[in-house]
């Protein structure tokens, strides 16, 4: 959890966001942000997701780098695909999931 907290805090600081500013974005108190970053209050997965999104961290890469502590993975390629049927979408998602989280991640956007 410490590595995660360090990554979140570092991203906040790199963006130039104060704890007060981030607390407004997340609708929590600035003391809550402080307690999270110091590890005094455990964050839920939803809170981690909201925090990471607010500081513009790519969630799949965040979790992949946490899973692979030796060295954060460097993506080999980024592929954009337009899918026109639910069946095709399901097959693509199944294939990507079968590769394992350490090898491929997927983000989706409903159009």
Secondary structure, DSSP 8 states (H G I E B T S, - for coil): -HHHHHHHHHHHHHHT--HHHHHHHHTS-HHHHHHHHHTSS---HHHHHHHHHHTT--HHHHHHHHH--SS----S--------SHHHHHHHHHHHHHT-TTT--------
